């Protein structure tokens, strides 16, 4: 089967990751219950008339996708695959509120049409006039990983050569209060800031410096069985725990962080990084960790605010990403330079 390589990576997040050529050099602390992204100048990527009709997630997705294609010197991908946990939740809330406010009568369908989860992928394709394979995955915290897995399979089976793949989620308004209520009941009241963002990548079978070696996902696992799954994943790829230079974990400070402690014990003096304290938590936040790994492998540099524990190495060749959400939806992604 063909190998899979990352040709470009672009991220819109709560930090200045889109417009800056640097790598998390001017970071701002996040606080409060919600963390909005730092939006780019959308006029550089979307016509103003079209932009006014787009939800936040769509504008972020289209802009990040456009820049990812530009950085990869690609005009037309062979496939567009997106992952999203909540889709265009802003338009969903608008439509549901109009149902209540108008007693289910005289409803305009615009917000409903624009609320579907595949709106981001559709708008990217419309802008590119791309009629290639287009799919959207809505698998909670595995939404982005499912999209990336689909891209990997397309490339390995030689059904595509260049695939645009990304994860995007936007902040809603009322949905936040509902989720907060459920969190207070299930996580001992620990408050993890909600974030939003969009990260897009061009993955290809054409050789480049950064290789996506393999990935694996599972819905449920205990703290003990997740160790077994990781060992199996590494063995399948003929990689030893000592070969991992950097572990990027999706710690967010809630009561499920012991899963990361369990994984960390498998490595001797690991350089472990975290990132959700910079961008908040959302269903496709793990896509930001892939952007982070891409930058680290290219620049051979780790910004200090990313370091959770351990010392940085002079040469970084292999990175493992691990994320989970509330004790479920586990994913491993292995990258090599």
Backbone bond lengths (Angstrom), bond angles and torsions (degrees), N, CA, C in turn:
res aa  C-N    CA-C-N  psi(-1)  N-CA   C-N-CA  omega(-1)  CA-C   N-CA-C  phi
1 X - - - 1.459 - - 1.525 110.47 -
2 X 1.317 115.02 154.84 1.449 121.29 179.35 1.532 110.75 -68.99
3 X 1.325 116.28 145.95 1.457 120.80 171.04 1.527 109.52 -77.73
4 X 1.324 115.94 161.09 1.466 121.62 -177.71 1.524 108.74 -119.47
5 X 1.332 116.51 133.24 1.455 122.05 -177.20 1.530 110.67 -129.35
6 X 1.334 115.30 150.36 1.457 121.16 175.51 1.525 109.03 -94.60
7 X 1.339 116.51 122.51 1.459 121.46 -179.95 1.527 111.96 -96.47
8 X 1.324 117.46 -27.81 1.465 120.10 179.03 1.514 109.35 -158.60
9 X 1.328 115.06 157.87 1.468 121.37 178.61 1.520 108.39 -148.86
10 X 1.334 116.12 129.53 1.464 122.32 -178.00 1.521 108.68 -135.56
11 X 1.325 116.69 139.13 1.466 119.56 -178.10 1.523 111.55 -138.64
12 X 1.324 115.08 136.35 1.463 122.99 167.88 1.521 106.17 -108.70
13 X 1.328 116.76 124.56 1.462 120.18 -174.83 1.521 109.67 -149.08
14 X 1.311 115.51 -173.71 1.465 120.63 177.67 1.522 112.07 -68.60
15 X 1.327 116.99 -15.70 1.458 122.16 175.50 1.527 109.90 -99.70
16 X 1.321 116.27 168.75 1.464 120.90 179.91 1.524 109.44 -81.02
17 X 1.317 116.34 74.99 1.466 121.54 -175.69 1.527 113.10 -104.53
18 X 1.314 117.76 -10.80 1.468 120.00 -174.56 1.528 112.53 -94.83
19 X 1.316 116.98 -52.31 1.461 120.77 -175.48 1.524 113.23 -85.21
20 X 1.313 117.57 -20.81 1.457 120.88 -175.49 1.529 111.28 -84.65
21 X 1.333 115.33 140.03 1.461 120.40 173.72 1.522 111.14 -84.90
22 X 1.312 116.49 -8.72 1.454 120.89 178.43 1.508 111.21 -79.87
23 X 1.325 114.74 -173.01 1.464 120.47 -177.56 1.520 108.70 -131.02
24 X 1.338 115.29 89.84 1.465 122.54 176.78 1.532 111.14 52.58
25 X 1.338 114.78 45.60 1.468 119.42 -178.36 1.521 112.36 -86.34
26 X 1.319 117.44 -30.06 1.464 121.40 -177.34 1.518 108.65 -121.89
27 X 1.320 115.80 76.16 1.459 120.86 -174.27 1.519 111.49 -90.63
28 X 1.322 114.96 142.23 1.460 119.76 176.78 1.526 108.95 -110.60
29 X 1.326 117.76 141.01 1.465 119.69 178.17 1.523 110.64 -69.10
30 X 1.317 116.46 147.93 1.460 120.40 178.20 1.524 108.69 -105.63
31 X 1.319 115.48 149.48 1.460 120.38 -179.58 1.526 108.84 -155.33
32 X 1.312 115.84 169.50 1.455 120.32 -179.44 1.514 111.86 86.93
33 X 1.319 115.74 -176.92 1.460 120.03 -177.28 1.518 112.78 -84.87
34 X 1.338 117.82 -22.21 1.458 121.52 179.24 1.529 110.01 -131.60
35 X 1.323 114.92 148.86 1.462 121.16 -177.90 1.528 108.50 -129.80
36 X 1.326 119.00 98.62 1.467 120.26 178.71 1.525 111.37 -70.95
37 X 1.308 115.61 155.41 1.461 120.92 177.63 1.523 110.54 -77.07
38 X 1.314 115.86 160.92 1.467 121.35 170.64 1.526 107.13 -87.54
39 X 1.326 115.63 105.08 1.459 120.05 -172.93 1.518 111.50 -77.68
40 X 1.333 117.10 141.63 1.470 119.99 176.36 1.525 110.81 -77.52
41 X 1.303 116.37 178.01 1.463 121.57 173.50 1.529 107.19 -77.64
42 X 1.323 115.33 98.75 1.464 119.59 -173.30 1.530 112.90 -62.69
43 X 1.336 116.84 -23.04 1.469 119.46 -178.39 1.526 112.19 -64.02
44 X 1.328 116.34 -18.93 1.466 119.88 178.10 1.525 111.88 -74.44
45 X 1.339 116.44 -16.11 1.463 119.84 -174.03 1.530 113.87 -127.53
46 X 1.339 116.80 -22.96 1.462 120.98 -174.54 1.519 108.91 -132.87
47 X 1.329 117.31 136.14 1.463 121.03 175.96 1.528 109.35 -61.12
48 X 1.342 118.18 136.14 1.476 120.60 -176.73 1.523 113.97 -53.72
49 X 1.334 118.15 -39.00 1.470 120.54 179.34 1.520 111.26 -62.07
50 X 1.338 116.20 -41.41 1.463 120.20 179.34 1.521 111.25 -72.24
51 X 1.324 116.02 -36.66 1.458 120.99 -176.86 1.527 111.69 -62.29
52 X 1.331 117.18 -36.39 1.464 120.28 -177.92 1.528 112.11 -64.04
53 X 1.308 117.13 -24.30 1.469 120.32 -178.73 1.525 112.38 -94.45
54 X 1.324 117.42 -1.18 1.466 120.86 -175.70 1.518 111.39 -98.27
55 X 1.322 115.60 143.16 1.460 121.45 173.31 1.523 109.39 -73.70
56 X 1.322 116.05 165.44 1.463 121.20 -177.59 1.516 112.12 -56.97
57 X 1.325 116.54 -45.37 1.462 120.19 -178.85 1.517 113.01 -62.77
58 X 1.325 116.60 -36.92 1.460 120.65 179.43 1.526 109.87 -67.29
59 X 1.329 116.60 -44.53 1.468 119.80 -179.94 1.528 110.96 -64.26
60 X 1.324 116.88 -41.21 1.463 119.09 177.28 1.522 110.92 -63.60
61 X 1.325 116.35 -44.78 1.457 120.55 -177.94 1.512 112.95 -63.89
62 X 1.330 116.89 -46.19 1.463 120.95 -179.43 1.531 110.43 -63.44
63 X 1.325 117.35 -42.02 1.462 120.74 -179.09 1.528 111.43 -66.65
64 X 1.337 116.60 -46.21 1.469 119.98 -179.53 1.526 110.84 -65.21
65 X 1.324 116.92 -39.82 1.465 120.90 179.26 1.530 110.93 -64.80
66 X 1.321 116.00 -42.50 1.470 120.43 -179.52 1.528 110.73 -61.51
67 X 1.319 116.32 -44.17 1.468 119.46 -178.93 1.530 111.12 -69.97
68 X 1.334 117.39 -35.65 1.465 120.41 177.80 1.524 110.86 -62.40
69 X 1.328 116.62 -42.19 1.463 120.50 177.15 1.521 110.78 -65.01
70 X 1.326 116.81 -42.81 1.467 121.15 179.83 1.530 110.89 -61.58
71 X 1.333 116.65 -44.91 1.462 120.32 -179.43 1.523 112.16 -64.81
72 X 1.329 116.05 -29.66 1.465 120.46 178.77 1.526 112.05 -88.43
73 X 1.349 116.76 2.30 1.466 122.51 -178.82 1.532 110.80 54.91
74 X 1.331 113.64 47.28 1.464 121.25 -177.39 1.529 109.00 -126.96
75 X 1.314 116.45 134.07 1.467 120.38 179.22 1.518 112.49 -99.62
76 X 1.342 116.97 -35.16 1.459 121.13 -178.48 1.523 110.54 -134.39
77 X 1.331 118.21 117.31 1.467 119.84 174.90 1.527 110.79 -79.24
78 X 1.307 115.57 160.82 1.466 120.73 176.24 1.526 111.52 -84.33
79 X 1.319 116.79 -10.90 1.470 121.48 177.74 1.519 108.61 -162.96
80 X 1.326 115.84 150.57 1.465 123.00 175.31 1.530 107.18 -125.06
81 X 1.324 115.97 118.90 1.468 120.01 -176.07 1.518 108.46 -130.72
82 X 1.305 116.93 125.40 1.462 121.40 -178.92 1.525 110.61 -122.78
83 X 1.315 114.76 153.72 1.451 121.69 173.25 1.520 109.12 -126.22
84 X 1.317 117.32 138.79 1.468 121.57 178.16 1.521 109.47 -152.47
85 X 1.318 115.26 141.19 1.453 118.86 179.18 1.514 113.04 -86.82
86 X 1.340 116.40 -42.90 1.457 121.01 -176.20 1.518 113.52 -112.94
87 X 1.344 118.23 -7.05 1.453 119.60 -179.76 1.517 111.29 63.76
88 X 1.320 115.97 -147.77 1.475 121.08 -179.46 1.532 108.97 -88.84
89 X 1.329 115.11 73.86 1.453 120.89 -172.62 1.524 111.86 -65.93
90 X 1.344 117.96 -27.64 1.466 120.13 178.64 1.529 110.74 -61.07
91 X 1.330 116.80 -46.60 1.458 120.07 179.48 1.521 111.91 -70.57
92 X 1.319 116.44 -32.11 1.464 119.58 175.93 1.524 110.43 -61.27
93 X 1.342 116.37 -45.26 1.463 120.57 178.66 1.527 111.21 -64.00
94 X 1.339 116.58 -40.30 1.462 119.49 178.12 1.520 111.37 -59.38
95 X 1.327 115.93 -44.99 1.465 119.27 -177.56 1.524 111.68 -67.42
96 X 1.336 116.72 -43.39 1.467 119.71 180.00 1.525 110.80 -64.81
97 X 1.326 117.43 -37.99 1.463 120.00 177.83 1.526 111.62 -67.85
98 X 1.332 116.82 -34.34 1.464 119.38 177.42 1.529 111.07 -69.09
99 X 1.318 117.17 -32.23 1.470 120.32 174.97 1.531 109.96 -61.12
100 X 1.331 114.95 -46.14 1.470 119.63 -179.14 1.524 110.62 -69.20
101 X 1.324 116.45 -46.74 1.456 120.81 -175.81 1.519 114.01 -66.21
102 X 1.338 116.76 -30.17 1.462 120.74 -177.86 1.526 112.70 -105.69
103 X 1.330 115.59 15.68 1.471 120.46 178.01 1.539 111.17 51.47
104 X 1.343 115.21 39.93 1.463 122.77 176.89 1.524 113.50 64.52
105 X 1.334 117.32 21.73 1.465 120.65 179.95 1.529 110.60 -123.73
106 X 1.336 115.65 153.45 1.470 123.64 173.63 1.539 111.80 53.85
107 X 1.333 114.97 46.91 1.462 119.39 -177.64 1.527 110.68 -88.17
108 X 1.326 116.41 136.97 1.462 120.15 171.90 1.534 108.05 -87.76
109 X 1.319 116.90 137.55 1.476 119.51 -172.94 1.526 114.38 -83.60
110 X 1.331 119.03 -3.79 1.467 121.05 -171.48 1.521 112.43 -56.85
111 X 1.337 117.24 -51.73 1.465 120.36 -177.42 1.521 111.03 -62.60
112 X 1.345 116.46 -36.38 1.467 119.42 178.85 1.522 110.69 -65.87
113 X 1.325 117.50 -43.94 1.464 121.63 -179.58 1.523 110.84 -62.43
114 X 1.323 115.62 -39.73 1.460 119.77 -176.95 1.529 113.37 -84.34
115 X 1.323 117.50 -1.83 1.457 119.99 -176.48 1.521 112.98 -89.83
116 X 1.328 117.91 -8.90 1.470 119.92 -175.85 1.523 110.67 -66.56
117 X 1.329 115.19 149.21 1.463 120.51 -174.04 1.529 112.52 -66.82
118 X 1.322 118.40 -26.30 1.464 119.95 -177.26 1.527 112.89 -87.94
119 X 1.340 117.51 11.16 1.467 120.50 -179.88 1.527 111.51 -62.09
120 X 1.325 117.71 -38.07 1.468 120.47 -178.22 1.524 110.50 -62.37
121 X 1.329 116.53 -52.73 1.461 120.16 179.57 1.517 112.17 -61.08
122 X 1.334 116.32 -37.19 1.463 120.36 -179.81 1.521 111.13 -66.69
123 X 1.336 117.71 -42.28 1.461 120.89 -179.24 1.531 111.16 -68.25
124 X 1.323 117.10 -35.43 1.467 119.76 175.37 1.523 110.07 -62.42
125 X 1.326 116.31 -45.45 1.470 120.96 -179.59 1.528 111.58 -65.11
126 X 1.327 117.13 -40.99 1.467 120.34 179.01 1.527 110.97 -62.03
127 X 1.331 115.94 -42.60 1.453 119.64 179.97 1.514 112.90 -64.76
128 X 1.348 116.36 -34.47 1.461 121.12 -178.90 1.524 112.58 -89.88
129 X 1.355 115.50 -8.77 1.477 120.69 -170.96 1.528 109.95 54.99
130 X 1.322 114.52 43.12 1.461 122.67 -176.33 1.530 109.86 -99.04
131 X 1.312 117.00 120.57 1.461 122.16 -179.08 1.534 111.99 -105.02
132 X 1.314 116.05 18.02 1.461 120.74 -178.85 1.531 111.04 -77.65
133 X 1.321 115.31 178.18 1.467 123.18 177.70 1.527 109.97 -50.06
134 X 1.336 115.97 130.30 1.461 121.06 -176.89 1.524 108.00 -140.70
135 X 1.321 116.91 120.18 1.460 120.19 -176.15 1.526 110.47 -142.22
136 X 1.330 115.52 149.25 1.463 121.82 178.92 1.524 109.16 -126.93
137 X 1.319 116.62 134.13 1.462 122.01 178.96 1.528 110.21 -110.68
138 X 1.318 115.22 131.56 1.465 121.81 178.92 1.525 106.84 -124.55
139 X 1.327 115.63 80.27 1.458 121.93 -174.47 1.521 110.61 -122.48
140 X 1.350 115.80 47.72 1.467 121.25 179.35 1.531 109.97 52.63
141 X 1.343 117.84 -129.03 1.457 120.50 -176.03 1.522 113.29 -77.15
142 X 1.329 117.52 -0.24 1.463 121.27 173.79 1.524 111.39 -105.77
143 X 1.316 117.21 14.42 1.470 120.55 -176.26 1.524 111.16 -62.60
144 X 1.341 117.22 -49.67 1.461 119.36 -179.70 1.524 110.85 -67.37
145 X 1.317 116.63 -43.57 1.462 119.98 -179.60 1.527 111.45 -60.93
146 X 1.327 117.17 -36.80 1.467 120.50 177.69 1.524 110.67 -64.70
147 X 1.347 116.43 -39.73 1.456 120.43 177.30 1.524 110.93 -65.25
148 X 1.331 116.23 -42.29 1.462 120.32 179.89 1.526 111.13 -66.91
149 X 1.323 116.41 -37.37 1.464 120.32 177.63 1.519 111.01 -64.21
150 X 1.325 117.11 -40.90 1.463 121.51 176.83 1.527 110.13 -61.05
151 X 1.333 116.59 -44.13 1.467 120.67 178.08 1.518 111.35 -61.69
152 X 1.325 116.16 -42.35 1.462 120.81 178.75 1.529 111.13 -59.85
153 X 1.320 116.87 -43.95 1.464 120.92 -179.29 1.526 111.58 -66.32
154 X 1.324 116.55 -40.89 1.464 119.89 178.17 1.527 111.32 -59.35
155 X 1.324 116.33 -42.63 1.458 120.69 -178.26 1.528 111.37 -72.34
156 X 1.317 116.68 -42.29 1.463 120.35 -178.40 1.527 111.98 -65.85
157 X 1.323 116.20 -33.21 1.463 120.62 179.79 1.528 112.31 -91.41
158 X 1.338 115.28 8.16 1.464 122.80 175.68 1.534 112.76 58.85
159 X 1.330 115.57 34.05 1.462 120.63 174.15 1.535 110.92 -91.89
160 X 1.321 116.88 -7.79 1.458 122.65 177.42 1.521 108.02 -156.26
161 X 1.341 115.82 158.80 1.458 121.47 179.19 1.525 111.49 -112.83
162 X 1.323 116.63 -36.55 1.464 121.96 177.59 1.528 108.39 -132.22
163 X 1.319 116.91 126.01 1.460 121.68 -178.26 1.524 109.43 -124.19
164 X 1.326 115.81 132.21 1.460 122.32 173.00 1.524 107.60 -93.17
165 X 1.327 116.66 119.42 1.465 120.18 -176.48 1.526 109.07 -134.35
166 X 1.331 116.55 141.02 1.457 118.77 -178.64 1.511 113.46 -159.71
167 X 1.331 114.22 169.12 1.456 121.53 175.59 1.513 109.50 -127.63
168 X 1.334 116.78 138.67 1.465 120.19 -177.25 1.522 110.56 -147.84
169 X 1.312 115.93 137.22 1.466 122.18 173.17 1.523 108.46 -147.76
170 X 1.331 115.38 144.02 1.461 121.22 179.07 1.524 110.01 -115.91
171 X 1.316 115.57 159.08 1.464 121.03 176.31 1.523 109.63 -78.89
172 X 1.296 116.35 130.57 1.451 119.54 169.55 1.518 109.43 -90.60
173 X 1.323 115.97 -166.89 1.463 120.37 177.94 1.524 110.03 -115.54
174 X 1.311 115.91 -64.21 1.461 119.40 -177.41 1.518 112.46 -75.35
175 X 1.334 117.37 -30.42 1.459 119.76 -178.91 1.521 111.24 -60.91
176 X 1.337 116.62 -30.81 1.460 120.50 -178.77 1.524 111.00 -62.82
177 X 1.327 116.60 -43.86 1.463 119.76 -179.00 1.522 111.26 -65.89
178 X 1.337 117.21 -35.82 1.466 120.20 178.08 1.529 111.51 -66.66
179 X 1.323 116.20 -42.89 1.464 119.87 179.31 1.523 110.41 -67.72
180 X 1.327 116.92 -38.47 1.462 120.69 177.57 1.530 110.60 -59.15
181 X 1.335 116.13 -41.87 1.457 120.23 179.88 1.520 110.94 -61.09
182 X 1.334 116.18 -42.29 1.462 119.79 178.75 1.520 111.32 -68.82
183 X 1.346 117.81 -36.22 1.456 120.74 179.48 1.522 111.42 -64.74
184 X 1.335 116.52 -41.15 1.454 119.59 -179.41 1.520 111.36 -59.54
185 X 1.334 115.35 -29.10 1.462 119.33 -178.72 1.517 112.58 -84.41
186 X 1.355 117.91 -20.92 1.462 120.03 -170.78 1.524 115.07 -120.48
187 X 1.325 118.89 -10.08 1.464 119.89 -177.25 1.524 111.98 -128.28
188 X 1.318 117.12 29.70 1.465 122.23 177.24 1.521 112.69 56.33
189 X 1.328 116.17 27.30 1.452 120.10 174.51 1.511 115.79 78.62
190 X 1.348 118.09 5.45 1.464 120.12 178.38 1.523 109.03 -67.83
191 X 1.318 116.28 125.81 1.457 121.17 -175.59 1.526 110.60 -98.61
192 X 1.314 116.33 116.20 1.456 122.33 176.16 1.521 107.58 -105.34
193 X 1.330 119.10 121.79 1.466 119.77 -178.12 1.529 112.27 -57.73
194 X 1.317 116.43 137.09 1.459 121.23 174.29 1.524 109.11 -82.51
195 X 1.302 116.33 137.48 1.451 120.81 178.71 1.514 111.51 -124.32
196 X 1.313 115.24 -174.06 1.453 122.43 176.78 1.521 107.88 -153.01
197 X 1.316 116.12 165.52 1.452 118.53 177.98 1.514 111.21 165.88
198 X 1.324 114.98 176.64 1.458 122.41 177.66 1.516 108.32 -146.09
199 X 1.319 116.62 128.25 1.467 121.90 175.46 1.521 108.21 -127.85
200 X 1.338 115.95 127.88 1.459 121.03 -178.84 1.526 110.58 -127.10
201 X 1.324 114.70 149.58 1.456 122.33 -174.04 1.524 109.81 -138.99
202 X 1.317 115.31 148.16 1.462 120.60 167.22 1.519 106.48 -104.80
203 X 1.326 116.38 116.26 1.456 121.68 176.64 1.517 108.00 -110.02
204 X 1.319 115.86 146.26 1.452 119.22 -170.65 1.520 110.99 -151.31
205 X 1.326 116.15 160.36 1.463 121.46 172.96 1.525 111.31 -86.96
206 X 1.327 117.06 -6.06 1.462 121.29 175.32 1.525 109.29 -77.63
207 X 1.306 116.60 130.10 1.460 121.42 -173.88 1.519 112.17 -63.22
208 X 1.330 115.48 133.29 1.457 124.16 172.81 1.524 107.95 -139.28
209 X 1.327 116.21 -176.12 1.466 119.63 -173.73 1.523 113.34 -68.26
210 X 1.347 116.68 -35.76 1.463 120.42 -173.45 1.524 109.85 -103.85
211 X 1.324 116.54 120.03 1.466 121.40 -178.97 1.525 110.71 -105.80
212 X 1.321 115.85 131.85 1.462 121.66 168.69 1.521 106.50 -84.61
213 X 1.323 116.14 97.93 1.461 121.00 -172.65 1.524 110.74 -68.34
214 X 1.325 116.52 -49.93 1.465 119.98 -177.82 1.522 108.52 -169.62
215 X 1.321 115.81 167.72 1.454 122.08 174.43 1.521 109.17 -151.65
216 X 1.317 115.43 158.73 1.465 120.62 -179.96 1.518 108.75 -150.45
217 X 1.317 116.81 147.36 1.454 121.75 179.25 1.524 109.59 -134.79
218 X 1.323 116.60 152.91 1.468 121.43 171.81 1.524 108.16 -152.65
219 X 1.319 115.70 148.31 1.463 120.43 -174.38 1.519 112.63 -80.20
220 X 1.319 116.67 -41.65 1.464 119.52 -176.43 1.519 110.45 -132.66
221 X 1.330 115.69 146.13 1.466 122.10 176.71 1.514 108.55 -167.62
222 X 1.338 116.08 147.97 1.458 120.73 173.69 1.524 108.26 -89.12
223 X 1.333 116.19 173.72 1.459 119.25 179.87 1.530 111.26 -64.54
224 X 1.333 116.91 -26.60 1.470 120.80 178.23 1.526 111.57 -82.09
225 X 1.319 116.60 -45.52 1.467 118.95 -177.15 1.521 111.98 -69.99
226 X 1.324 118.15 -24.62 1.468 119.17 178.72 1.526 109.82 -67.94
227 X 1.337 117.43 -30.77 1.461 120.10 173.85 1.518 110.66 -64.54
228 X 1.336 116.00 -43.20 1.464 120.32 179.12 1.527 110.99 -62.82
229 X 1.330 115.88 -40.44 1.466 119.93 -179.93 1.528 110.95 -65.23
230 X 1.344 116.32 -39.42 1.455 118.70 178.79 1.524 111.12 -67.31
231 X 1.323 117.14 -42.76 1.461 119.75 178.07 1.526 111.42 -60.03
232 X 1.333 116.11 -41.22 1.456 120.03 177.34 1.515 111.91 -64.47
233 X 1.327 116.09 -40.24 1.463 121.44 179.17 1.525 110.87 -62.82
234 X 1.340 117.17 -45.14 1.459 120.97 179.47 1.527 111.19 -66.90
235 X 1.332 117.26 -41.59 1.465 120.87 179.41 1.521 111.54 -62.32
236 X 1.331 116.61 -39.92 1.463 120.48 179.96 1.532 111.44 -61.95
237 X 1.330 115.56 -27.41 1.459 119.96 -179.13 1.526 112.56 -103.68
238 X 1.341 115.29 11.28 1.468 121.89 177.62 1.528 111.26 54.55
239 X 1.308 114.64 44.90 1.464 122.34 178.82 1.527 108.93 -120.53
240 X 1.322 116.29 134.10 1.454 121.65 175.89 1.523 109.57 -92.48
241 X 1.321 115.99 155.24 1.473 119.40 177.57 1.520 110.78 -58.44
242 X 1.326 116.96 -33.06 1.466 121.00 179.99 1.525 112.38 -70.15
243 X 1.333 117.71 -15.30 1.464 121.36 178.89 1.529 112.36 -78.89
244 X 1.325 117.11 -16.06 1.468 121.09 -177.29 1.527 109.16 -78.28
245 X 1.317 115.81 116.75 1.460 120.43 179.60 1.526 112.19 -81.57
246 X 1.343 116.11 -36.03 1.465 120.92 -176.79 1.520 109.27 -140.28
247 X 1.315 116.02 134.64 1.463 122.72 171.55 1.520 107.98 -110.02
248 X 1.334 116.86 121.31 1.463 121.15 176.55 1.522 107.63 -105.55
249 X 1.317 116.43 111.62 1.465 122.28 -174.49 1.528 110.26 -109.64
250 X 1.336 115.27 147.79 1.460 120.71 -176.82 1.514 114.05 -88.49
251 X 1.310 117.63 41.27 1.472 121.03 179.87 1.527 110.10 -58.61
252 X 1.338 115.33 138.64 1.467 118.88 176.50 1.526 112.84 -133.80
253 X 1.329 117.25 3.69 1.457 120.32 176.08 1.504 115.14 89.96
254 X 1.335 118.63 1.92 1.457 118.71 -179.58 1.530 110.52 -87.62
255 X 1.317 117.17 -174.16 1.458 120.94 -172.81 1.519 113.09 -77.15
256 X 1.339 117.99 0.09 1.455 121.30 179.29 1.533 112.19 -100.58
257 X 1.318 117.50 5.07 1.462 120.33 177.75 1.527 114.27 -62.46
258 X 1.348 120.62 -22.77 1.471 119.13 176.05 1.532 114.27 -56.23
259 X 1.338 118.11 -21.34 1.467 118.77 173.34 1.526 110.43 -59.64
260 X 1.323 116.54 -39.52 1.464 120.11 179.22 1.523 110.94 -70.57
261 X 1.345 116.69 -35.13 1.461 119.79 175.61 1.524 110.11 -61.89
262 X 1.331 115.85 -40.15 1.460 120.65 -179.70 1.519 111.51 -62.89
263 X 1.320 116.92 -42.53 1.461 121.27 178.54 1.527 110.99 -67.91
264 X 1.317 115.69 -40.81 1.461 120.99 -176.02 1.518 112.51 -61.28
265 X 1.339 117.49 -30.06 1.467 120.39 -178.31 1.524 112.42 -67.40
266 X 1.311 118.53 -16.09 1.462 121.45 179.99 1.528 112.14 -76.37
267 X 1.340 116.66 -13.95 1.455 120.86 -176.35 1.525 110.12 -111.19
268 X 1.327 116.23 144.36 1.459 121.69 177.37 1.528 108.95 -92.47
269 X 1.316 115.58 120.32 1.470 122.03 179.83 1.531 112.03 46.95
270 X 1.324 116.74 58.04 1.469 118.29 -176.97 1.523 112.09 -75.02
271 X 1.318 116.11 151.49 1.459 120.55 166.22 1.516 105.74 -88.71
272 X 1.329 116.79 100.25 1.465 120.67 -176.68 1.525 109.75 -103.37
273 X 1.320 115.19 132.49 1.448 121.64 -179.71 1.522 110.20 -113.77
274 X 1.329 116.49 155.71 1.457 122.72 170.69 1.521 107.96 -134.17
275 X 1.336 117.16 164.00 1.461 119.38 -172.32 1.523 114.06 -147.77
276 X 1.322 118.45 -17.94 1.461 119.87 -175.57 1.529 112.80 -72.10
277 X 1.331 117.59 -15.68 1.466 120.55 172.74 1.525 110.75 -72.28
278 X 1.336 117.25 -9.78 1.459 122.00 178.50 1.513 113.46 -102.12
279 X 1.350 117.72 -24.11 1.466 120.77 -173.11 1.522 113.54 -127.69
280 X 1.338 118.15 -9.21 1.454 120.40 -175.35 1.518 111.56 86.06
281 X 1.312 115.74 178.87 1.464 122.39 -179.73 1.516 110.41 -107.48
282 X 1.329 116.67 133.74 1.461 122.43 170.99 1.520 107.70 -158.13
283 X 1.313 116.73 168.63 1.460 120.56 -169.43 1.526 113.25 -59.34
284 X 1.317 118.45 -35.58 1.465 120.38 -178.08 1.529 111.90 -108.24
285 X 1.322 116.87 27.12 1.471 120.68 178.31 1.521 111.61 -61.72
286 X 1.327 117.91 -26.56 1.464 120.86 -178.90 1.526 112.17 -62.96
287 X 1.336 117.05 -22.41 1.470 118.95 177.30 1.529 110.37 -64.49
288 X 1.337 116.95 -29.77 1.464 120.84 176.21 1.521 110.76 -65.25
289 X 1.336 116.99 -34.52 1.467 119.28 179.52 1.528 110.72 -67.89
290 X 1.324 118.12 -32.34 1.462 120.26 176.26 1.523 110.30 -68.76
291 X 1.329 116.74 -40.02 1.467 120.38 174.63 1.530 110.06 -60.22
292 X 1.328 116.47 -42.71 1.459 121.93 179.13 1.523 111.05 -61.18
293 X 1.335 116.62 -46.18 1.468 120.85 179.96 1.525 110.95 -62.65
294 X 1.323 117.10 -40.22 1.466 122.04 178.95 1.531 109.93 -59.81
295 X 1.333 116.67 -45.36 1.458 120.97 179.98 1.540 110.95 -65.86
296 X 1.321 116.96 -42.06 1.468 120.37 -178.77 1.521 111.14 -62.93
297 X 1.322 117.01 -45.93 1.458 120.37 -178.49 1.525 111.63 -66.42
298 X 1.323 116.93 -34.78 1.462 120.11 179.07 1.517 112.43 -74.22
299 X 1.323 116.81 -41.32 1.463 121.23 -173.69 1.520 113.46 -95.38
300 X 1.337 116.92 -14.11 1.467 121.08 -177.42 1.525 110.93 54.39
301 X 1.328 114.49 43.78 1.463 121.02 -177.49 1.518 109.06 -148.50
302 X 1.338 116.37 139.57 1.456 121.85 177.92 1.527 108.71 -120.83
303 X 1.326 118.90 116.71 1.473 120.93 175.60 1.531 110.62 -61.86
304 X 1.319 117.40 139.30 1.457 121.85 -174.86 1.525 114.42 -57.37
305 X 1.352 119.57 -39.40 1.469 118.37 -178.57 1.534 114.08 -62.92
306 X 1.329 117.84 -14.54 1.466 120.38 177.79 1.523 112.63 -81.72
307 X 1.327 116.93 -20.14 1.462 120.34 -171.61 1.523 110.49 -77.74
308 X 1.328 115.12 121.60 1.468 121.31 176.21 1.528 110.19 -90.36
309 X 1.332 115.39 -43.66 1.467 119.40 174.34 1.532 108.61 -163.09
310 X 1.328 114.87 160.79 1.455 120.68 178.99 1.513 112.39 93.90
311 X 1.321 114.70 169.55 1.462 122.23 -179.61 1.529 109.45 -103.79
312 X 1.326 115.60 146.85 1.463 119.47 178.53 1.527 110.02 -75.02
313 X 1.326 114.82 147.53 1.457 120.98 -179.65 1.527 110.28 -96.49
314 X 1.326 116.00 154.41 1.460 120.22 -178.88 1.521 111.80 -70.12
315 X 1.337 116.47 -29.85 1.458 121.05 178.81 1.527 108.82 -129.18
316 X 1.321 116.25 127.29 1.466 121.36 -178.56 1.530 108.33 -116.12
317 X 1.316 115.94 114.47 1.464 120.59 -176.18 1.526 113.35 -115.84
318 X 1.334 117.54 -32.30 1.461 121.09 -173.57 1.527 110.07 -131.45
319 X 1.326 116.22 128.85 1.471 121.65 -179.30 1.525 109.32 -127.35
320 X 1.323 115.24 135.48 1.466 121.83 175.13 1.524 108.91 -112.26
321 X 1.333 116.63 129.83 1.460 121.90 174.78 1.527 108.32 -105.07
322 X 1.331 116.05 134.21 1.477 120.67 174.75 1.514 109.10 -135.06
323 X 1.324 115.55 129.47 1.463 120.81 177.65 1.521 109.54 -138.62
324 X 1.328 115.50 148.24 1.464 121.63 171.88 1.519 107.64 -147.16
325 X 1.321 115.63 163.51 1.465 120.14 -178.12 1.516 109.01 -135.11
326 X 1.334 115.05 111.32 1.463 122.09 178.81 1.533 112.10 54.52
327 X 1.323 115.65 39.80 1.456 120.89 176.57 1.513 115.08 79.75
328 X 1.323 117.23 6.79 1.475 120.38 177.80 1.535 108.64 -139.33
329 X 1.327 115.33 179.57 1.475 121.46 179.41 1.529 110.95 55.88
330 X 1.328 115.09 64.39 1.465 122.01 -178.00 1.519 110.75 -90.45
331 X 1.343 116.10 144.73 1.466 119.34 178.46 1.523 110.70 -145.47
332 X 1.340 115.02 143.64 1.459 123.68 173.15 1.525 108.51 -121.58
333 X 1.310 116.87 135.66 1.470 122.14 174.25 1.526 107.00 -133.07
334 X 1.332 116.29 127.74 1.462 121.86 -177.56 1.521 109.88 -113.50
335 X 1.343 115.62 124.80 1.469 121.91 -179.28 1.516 110.43 -121.90
336 X 1.342 115.95 147.15 1.462 121.06 176.16 1.520 110.08 -135.71
337 X 1.302 115.10 147.12 1.459 121.13 171.13 1.525 108.60 -102.39
